[in-house]
Structures are given as structure tokens and as C-alpha cells.
């Protein structure tokens, strides 16, 4: 009995020692594991936190700034506030989230002098949202903006404002920045006097100006910009602002070579808009000065309004027809646009465009992108068109409904034939069924 008791005591003592050792071992492992999985986030280098913050949406960045004092300091570093987009809408009219008013106040108070790349995105058509954008603009007295964009995703917004209120707010930025290089003010009531203020303070730095659908600007106003801003590289405007004088000003010796010129040719009321003609000599001078310029033209006209266009050679490179365009006009495109790189036709009548496409393929030797919507082309003519253009057609977007089967090719056969001439697999686009 005593021996048995001793054996049991020994076994119990041994088990206790083993349990104690295991406990100590697990404690050491837990301490090591805890050390690996729980770093001191507050002591991360601020440069690393800054890089992470730059990828975060604003709201997430604001939440992260509340983690500790170090992260909050990073949140207010100037580098995070050089680029900012104010999103403005009225909660009653839009489900999209807007920049919170309290945050806007903080930005103006603490970071207005850091802002350099700013855009205002009005996501509804309310006058109140446009007014809010102007109120913010008028407070940027300490800023030195390099880019400014006023974006209205739902018209009319800015055009609903009193012109004096808008001009007053915009003038604050023009006068105080003195280093604007990029300005996008489409669909706004900007006028000639405000452009003169822009030129007076930013003529040495302005490189990009987009101001389509600005009815209060005259050809003289845009000519003033071209005369003074010799570094201008990109310009977008409505056709009514385009003139022979403007093209000649952009072709002068003192002016740098323009890289992009976008012209919107728009008519809202058929038969009520008169379009002037630009002289061929003006286009020739412009191209001689800027031989590599991309000339982009968007046409939103009715068929009877195309008469002044494509009557002689024009150096357009990218051509978009947003409304129905006649066979006659497309035939003239093939004869007068030798620099054409991209052609998009949204709609045409019910007459096939076989001859017109073949003529474009023959004359437009740089054509590399084509899109056809509500048109008709026979399969044989389309194959011939692709064969003539060859592998240079890097983009070919054709709705299946455009192609009309004939005796030579069916819709099933045209896929293989076009793919052969392109040197890659090609299929026509399909109309969505939903």
C-alpha cells in the first residue's frame, strides 16, 4: 500500500511538472506571437502613412486620422491637400454623397493655401449646388491653383446663376492664383472681361483651356487668350468661337505648337443656326505651324446644316457625328479629310454606305479607328474596306445590325474574313438584350 501511494505521488508530481512546463512554453509562444501580430502602429514612419492615406477615399482617411496623434498629423500634411474634388449636391434631389459642409469649412480654414489641383463636381442640376461651388471659389483668396475644373454632370446648374455672381467668384481665383496651367469651364457664364483677367494674371502659365458651351464669350474674347497665352497647348471651344483670326494667331511665330484643338459644332434648333466658313488658307497656316496637332471635331447637326462643311480639304484627325449624317456628307469626308485617324458615325439613313466607306479607305491613309452605329453596309463592301485599311485598324467597333448579308458573305462568314485581314480575332458588337 505504501509503495503504491509513493508511486501515485510520484506520478502526480511528474504530471504537475509537465503541466507547468507546457504552461511556460505556451506563455513564451504567446508572448512571441503577440509581439509579431501587434506592432506599434503609432510609431510607423509618417512617410509610409502618407503614402497609404493617398490611396484612401476622403471619408476613410478622416476616420483613420482619429487612430492616434501621429496619424492625425499626417492627415493635415500639405501633400494630402494639393489635389481635391468638391462634390456638391442637394440631399433632397440626389442620392449621391456630397462633400460634408463642415469638412469644406475645415479645408478652407486650414488647407486653402495648399490646394493646387481643384475641381468642383456638381452632380445635380440644382442652382443651390452651383451657388455652393461659387461660394467656395470666392473664399480661395490664399490659394495658388494650377488646375481648376468646373464640372456639371446635370445641366444647367452654373448657367442658372446670375452672371455677376459667377464671374465675381471666378475672378478671385484668376487674380490670386497667377499660376493656372489648366482651366476647364464648360457650360458656364464666363465672359470676355473675365477672360482678360485670366490672361492678365496667368498668360505665362496657361496651357490648357476647355470652354465649350460658353455663350457669353465672343470670338474676340478667345482671340485675346490666343494672342497673349503663347504656351497654350490644348484648346476646346464651340465652333462659333473659331475664326480665321484665331487660327492665324495660333500659327504665329511666338506661339508654341498646339497639340490638341477640339471644336464642338452644335445646333439645338434646326435651321436657326448659321455656320460660317473657315478659309482653307487659315487651316493651311495652322497645320504648317503645328503639323502634329490633333484636330477633334464633334458634330451635333441636322442634315440640312452640313452645307458649309467638308467643301475643301480640312485637317481634322478625329471626327464624331452625334446625329444622323447623310451619304453625301460622308462622301465629302472621304474627299476632304486626308489626315483622318478616327471616324465615329452614330446614325445614318437606310441607304448603304458602301461607296462612302471605300472612298474613305482609299483617301484616308492614317485611319486606324472606326465606329458605326445605326447605319447599313453590305458585308462585301465592309470586307473590302477592312482589306484596304489592313492591320492599321486598331479599333473597329461595328454593330452586327449594321452589316447586311449579300451573295458573297453571310454574317457567319464575315467574322473569319475580317479577322484574316486584321491579323487578329474580330467579332461585330452585339446589341444588349436588356
C-alpha positions in Angstrom: 0.0 0.0 0.0 2.8 2.4 0.9 4.6 1.6 -2.3 1.5 2.2 -4.3 0.9 5.5 -2.6 4.5 6.6 -3.4 4.1 5.6 -7.0 0.9 7.6 -7.2 2.6 10.6 -5.5 5.5 10.4 -7.9 3.2 10.2 -10.9 1.2 13.2 -9.7 4.3 15.3 -9.1 5.6 14.4 -12.6 2.3 15.4 -14.2 2.3 18.7 -12.3 5.8 19.5 -13.5 4.9 18.6 -17.1 1.8 20.8 -17.0 3.9 23.7 -15.6 6.5 23.3 -18.3 3.8 23.3 -21.0 2.2 26.4 -19.5 5.5 28.2 -19.5 6.2 27.1 -23.1 2.8 28.3 -24.3 3.3 31.6 -22.4 6.6 32.2 -24.2 5.0 31.4 -27.6 2.1 33.6 -26.8 4.4 36.5 -26.0 6.3 35.9 -29.2 3.1 35.7 -31.3 1.7 38.7 -29.6 4.9 40.6 -30.4 4.6 39.7 -34.1 0.9 40.4 -34.6 0.6 43.6 -32.6 3.1 46.2 -34.0 3.1 49.7 -32.7 1.1 51.4 -35.5 1.5 54.8 -33.9 5.3 54.7 -34.5 5.1 53.9 -38.2 7.1 56.4 -40.3 4.9 59.3 -41.4 6.1 58.9 -45.0 4.6 55.4 -45.1 1.3 56.6 -43.5 1.2 59.4 -46.0 1.5 57.0 -49.0 -1.2 54.8 -47.6 -3.5 57.8 -47.0 -3.1 58.9 -50.6 -4.9 55.8 -51.7 -7.8 56.1 -49.3 -11.1 57.8 -50.0 -11.6 61.0 -48.1 -14.0 59.6 -45.5 -11.8 56.6 -44.8 -8.8 58.9 -44.4 -10.8 61.1 -42.0 -11.7 58.0 -39.9 -8.1 56.8 -39.9 -6.9 60.2 -38.7 -8.6 59.5 -35.4 -6.5 56.5 -34.5 -3.7 58.5 -32.9 -2.0 61.8 -32.8 0.7 60.8 -35.4 -1.9 59.7 -37.9 -3.9 62.9 -37.3 -0.7 65.0 -38.1 -0.3 63.1 -41.4 -4.0 63.8 -42.2 -3.2 67.5 -42.2 0.1 67.4 -44.1 0.0 69.7 -47.2 0.8 66.9 -49.6 -2.6 65.3 -49.0 -4.4 68.5 -49.9 -2.8 69.6 -53.1 -5.5 67.7 -55.1 -9.1 67.9 -54.1 -12.5 67.4 -55.7 -15.5 69.1 -54.1 -18.7 67.1 -54.8 -21.8 69.2 -54.4 -25.5 68.2 -54.5 -28.7 68.7 -52.5 -29.7 65.6 -50.4 -33.3 66.1 -51.4 -32.6 65.8 -55.1 -29.7 63.3 -55.2 -28.8 60.0 -53.6 -25.0 60.7 -54.2 -22.9 61.7 -51.2 -21.6 65.2 -51.2 -18.6 66.7 -49.5 -19.7 67.5 -46.0 -20.2 71.2 -45.2 -18.1 71.0 -42.1 -15.2 69.4 -44.0 -15.4 72.2 -46.6 -15.1 74.8 -43.8 -12.0 72.9 -42.4 -10.4 72.7 -45.8 -10.9 76.5 -46.5 -9.6 77.3 -43.0 -6.6 75.0 -42.8 -5.7 73.9 -46.3 -6.8 76.6 -48.9 -3.2 77.7 -49.3 -2.2 74.1 -50.0 -4.7 73.5 -52.8 -3.2 73.3 -56.3 -5.4 70.9 -58.3 -9.1 71.5 -57.7 -12.3 70.5 -59.3 -15.9 71.2 -58.5 -18.3 68.5 -59.4 -22.0 69.5 -59.4 -23.8 66.2 -59.6 -27.4 67.5 -59.7 -29.0 70.4 -61.7 -29.9 72.5 -58.7 -29.0 76.1 -58.6 -28.1 75.7 -54.9 -25.2 73.3 -55.6 -23.8 75.7 -58.2 -24.1 78.6 -55.7 -22.2 76.5 -53.2 -19.4 76.0 -55.7 -19.2 79.7 -56.3 -19.2 80.4 -52.5 -16.2 78.1 -52.1 -14.4 79.7 -55.1 -14.8 83.2 -53.6 -13.1 82.1 -50.4 -9.9 80.7 -52.1 -8.1 84.0 -51.7 -4.9 82.4 -50.3 -4.7 79.6 -52.9 -2.3 79.2 -55.8 -4.2 76.9 -58.1 -2.5 75.2 -61.1 -5.6 73.4 -62.4 -9.3 74.3 -62.0 -12.3 72.3 -63.3 -15.9 73.2 -63.0 -17.9 70.0 -63.9 -21.6 69.9 -64.1 -22.9 66.4 -64.7 -26.5 67.6 -65.0 -27.3 70.8 -66.8 -27.9 73.7 -66.5 -26.5 74.3 -62.9 -23.9 77.1 -63.5 -25.8 78.6 -66.3 -28.7 79.2 -63.9 -26.6 81.5 -61.7 -26.6 85.3 -62.1 -23.6 86.0 -64.3 -22.2 88.6 -61.9 -22.2 86.2 -59.0 -20.3 83.5 -61.0 -17.8 86.0 -62.6 -17.0 87.5 -59.2 -16.2 84.1 -57.7 -14.1 83.0 -60.7 -12.2 86.3 -60.7 -11.0 85.6 -57.2 -9.2 82.6 -58.4 -7.9 84.2 -61.6 -6.4 87.1 -59.6 -4.9 85.2 -56.7 -3.6 82.1 -58.4 -1.2 83.6 -61.0 -0.1 80.1 -62.0 -3.1 78.5 -63.6 -2.0 75.9 -66.3 -5.3 74.1 -66.8 -8.8 75.5 -66.8 -12.0 73.6 -67.6 -15.1 75.8 -67.6 -17.6 74.2 -70.0 -21.2 75.2 -69.7 -20.6 78.3 -67.6 -21.5 82.1 -67.9 -17.8 83.1 -68.2 -17.4 86.2 -70.4 -14.8 88.3 -72.3 -13.9 90.6 -69.4 -13.2 87.7 -67.1 -11.0 86.1 -69.8 -9.0 89.3 -69.9 -8.5 89.0 -66.1 -7.4 85.4 -66.6 -4.9 86.4 -69.3 -3.6 89.4 -67.3 -2.6 87.1 -64.4 -1.9 83.7 -65.9 -0.7 84.3 -69.5 2.8 82.7 -68.9 1.4 79.5 -67.4 -1.9 78.7 -69.1 -1.5 75.5 -71.3 -5.0 74.0 -71.4 -8.3 75.8 -71.8 -11.6 74.0 -72.3 -14.7 76.2 -72.6 -17.3 74.7 -74.8 -20.9 76.0 -74.5 -20.0 79.4 -73.0 -22.5 81.7 -74.8 -21.2 84.9 -73.3 -17.7 84.5 -74.8 -17.2 86.1 -78.2 -14.6 85.4 -80.9 -12.7 88.5 -79.7 -12.5 87.1 -76.2 -11.0 83.8 -77.2 -8.7 85.7 -79.6 -7.4 87.7 -76.7 -6.4 84.4 -75.0 -4.6 83.1 -78.1 -2.8 86.4 -78.6 -1.4 86.5 -75.0 -1.1 82.9 -73.9 1.8 81.7 -76.1 2.2 78.5 -74.2 -1.3 77.2 -74.9 -1.1 73.5 -75.9 -4.8 72.4 -75.7 -7.9 74.3 -76.6 -11.5 73.2 -76.7 -14.3 75.6 -77.8 -17.5 75.9 -79.8 -17.4 76.4 -83.5 -18.9 79.9 -83.3 -15.7 81.0 -81.5 -13.5 79.6 -84.2 -12.3 82.2 -86.7 -9.6 82.8 -89.3 -8.1 85.3 -87.0 -7.9 82.8 -84.2 -6.2 80.1 -86.4 -3.7 82.7 -87.6 -2.9 83.9 -84.1 -2.3 80.2 -83.1 0.1 80.0 -86.1 2.3 83.0 -85.2 6.0 82.6 -84.7 5.7 83.5 -81.0 3.2 80.8 -80.3 4.1 77.3 -79.3 2.8 74.4 -81.3 -0.8 73.5 -80.3 -1.2 69.8 -79.6 -5.0 69.4 -79.3 -7.7 71.5 -80.7 -11.3 70.4 -80.1 -14.2 72.0 -81.9 -17.9 71.3 -80.9 -20.2 72.1 -83.8 -23.6 72.1 -82.2 -27.1 73.1 -83.2 -30.1 72.9 -80.8 -32.7 74.3 -83.2 -32.7 73.1 -86.8 -32.5 75.8 -89.4 -31.9 78.6 -86.8 -28.2 78.5 -86.6 -26.0 80.0 -89.3 -22.5 78.5 -89.5 -19.6 80.5 -91.0 -16.9 79.1 -93.2 -13.2 79.0 -92.2 -10.8 79.7 -95.1 -8.6 76.9 -96.4 -5.6 79.3 -96.2 -6.1 79.7 -92.4 -6.2 75.9 -91.9 -3.0 75.6 -94.0 -1.2 78.1 -91.9 -2.3 76.5 -88.7 -1.1 73.0 -89.9 2.1 74.4 -91.2 2.9 75.8 -87.7 1.5 72.8 -85.7 1.9 69.8 -88.1 1.3 67.2 -85.4 -1.8 68.7 -83.9 -4.9 66.6 -83.2 -7.9 68.3 -84.6 -11.0 66.8 -83.0 -14.5 67.8 -84.3 -17.8 66.8 -82.7 -20.8 67.4 -85.0 -24.3 67.6 -83.5 -26.1 69.0 -86.5 -29.2 68.2 -88.6 -28.6 67.1 -92.1 -29.6 70.3 -93.8 -27.0 72.2 -91.7 -23.9 70.5 -93.1 -23.6 72.6 -96.2 -20.7 74.8 -95.1 -18.6 71.9 -94.1 -16.3 69.5 -96.0 -16.3 71.6 -99.1 -12.5 71.7 -99.3 -9.6 69.9 -97.5 -9.7 70.2 -93.8 -7.0 68.8 -91.4 -9.4 67.0 -89.0 -7.9 63.9 -87.3 -10.8 62.7 -85.1 -14.4 63.1 -86.4 -17.6 62.3 -84.5 -21.1 62.5 -85.8 -23.5 62.5 -82.9 -26.7 62.7 -85.1 -27.7 61.3 -88.4 -25.4 62.2 -91.2 -26.2 61.8 -94.9 -24.4 59.8 -97.6 -23.4 63.0 -99.3 -21.6 64.4 -96.3 -19.7 61.1 -95.6 -18.7 61.0 -99.3 -17.3 64.5 -98.9 -15.4 63.4 -95.7 -13.6 60.8 -97.9 -12.5 63.6 -100.3 -11.6 66.3 -97.9 -10.1 64.7 -94.7 -6.7 63.1 -95.6 -5.4 63.3 -92.0 -8.4 61.4 -90.6 -7.4 59.0 -87.8 -10.7 58.2 -86.2 -14.3 58.2 -87.5 -17.4 57.6 -85.5 -20.9 57.6 -87.1 -23.7 57.2 -84.7 -26.5 57.1 -87.3 -27.3 57.3 -91.0 -30.3 56.7 -93.2 -31.4 53.4 -94.7 -29.2 53.7 -97.7 -26.0 51.5 -97.6 -22.7 53.4 -97.1 -20.7 51.0 -99.4 -19.2 53.6 -101.8 -18.5 56.1 -99.0 -16.6 53.7 -96.8 -14.5 52.5 -99.8 -13.7 56.1 -100.7 -12.6 56.8 -97.1 -10.4 53.8 -97.1 -8.7 55.0 -100.3 -8.1 58.6 -99.3 -7.6 58.4 -95.5 -4.3 56.6 -95.2 -4.0 57.2 -91.5 -7.4 55.9 -90.5 -7.0 53.5 -87.5 -10.3 53.6 -85.6 -13.8 53.3 -86.9 -17.2 53.1 -85.1 -20.5 52.6 -86.9 -23.9 52.7 -85.1 -27.3 52.9 -86.8 -26.0 52.5 -90.4 -26.1 50.0 -93.2 -23.1 48.5 -95.0 -23.1 45.4 -97.2 -20.9 42.6 -96.0 -18.9 42.6 -99.2 -18.2 46.3 -99.0 -17.2 46.0 -95.4 -14.7 43.3 -96.1 -13.2 45.3 -98.9 -13.0 48.3 -96.6 -11.1 46.3 -94.0 -8.9 44.7 -96.6 -7.9 48.2 -97.9 -7.2 49.5 -94.4 -5.4 46.3 -93.2 -3.8 45.9 -89.8 -3.7 49.6 -89.1 -7.3 49.4 -87.9 -6.5 49.1 -84.3 -10.1 49.8 -83.2 -13.1 48.5 -85.2 -16.5 48.8 -83.5 -19.4 47.8 -85.7 -22.8 46.8 -84.5 -24.0 43.5 -86.0 -27.2 45.2 -87.2 -25.1 47.4 -89.5 -23.9 44.5 -91.7 -26.2 43.4 -94.5 -25.6 39.9 -95.8 -25.2 39.5 -99.5 -24.4 36.9 -102.1 -20.7 36.8 -101.2 -20.7 36.8 -97.4 -23.1 35.9 -94.6 -22.9 37.1 -91.1 -21.2 33.9 -90.0 -18.6 34.1 -92.8 -17.7 37.8 -92.3 -16.2 37.2 -88.8 -13.5 34.9 -90.3 -12.8 37.1 -93.4 -12.4 40.3 -91.3 -10.2 38.6 -88.8 -8.0 37.4 -91.6 -7.4 40.9 -92.9 -7.0 42.5 -89.4 -4.5 39.8 -88.3 -6.5 39.2 -85.1 -9.8 37.8 -84.0 -12.7 40.1 -84.6 -16.4 39.9 -83.9 -19.1 42.6 -84.6 -20.6 44.2 -81.5 -23.9 42.8 -80.2 -26.9 44.9 -79.1 -27.6 44.3 -75.4 -30.9 42.4 -74.8 -31.9 44.1 -71.6 
